[in-house]
């Protein structure tokens, strides 16, 4: 078990070495809060437990981050009589859903002795690239276009507390089998995401009685394709629909 714990710790170190952005630190400047690359060793706590931990044990490890005075990740490994447990808590400000998938797969690969590829483009690189984009003509045109689409939108309160005709609000649940949705989407050449977005928009339209409801969804933000598919960072962007 001790060897397993140490092997897991080494695998995490290997994965973090391939994704150095996870070690970024926030620093306060005269004008703003900036991100600063940090070349320190990955900090990993390895401890032995006398019994198997439960959910409450791991939940007790979750606590707020001090953004300006500590690392933005916590990695802890617990060696119990029957199993070895990996606890990771990484702040969402530097880590999104795809980051999680990539990191876990790299840890598993490193644990199996496989080579782990370093990032081709880091979130630092992307931040500088995005800064150039924001100052460019294309962004100004895009901004003007979205302003024309959503500029006159008015807020509508979702009627969560209304009681029409004095009746108590109930709940309506409708379930549709996933294979039916997939079949419909394939037949009509749309993605399941687009289908669900349309269903949500139609529901919103009927509840609010607004003819053109506006809401926001998210884009994964990795619009540069394969170059960013292994990059750690919070790339998610808000997208008005």
Buried (B, 14 or more C-beta within 10 A) or exposed (E): EEEEBBBBBEBBBBBBBBBBBBBBBBEEEEEEEEBEEBEEEBBBEBEEBEEEBEEEBBEEEEEEBEEEEEBBBBBBBBBBEEEBBBBBBBBEBBBBEBBEEBBEEBBEBBBEEEEBEEBEBBBBBBEEEBEEEEEEEEEEEEEEEEEEEEEEEEEEEEEEEEEEEEEEEEEEEEEEEEEEBEEEBEEEEEEEEEBEBEEBBEEBEEEEEEEEBBEEEEEEBBEEEEEBBBBBBBBBEEEEE
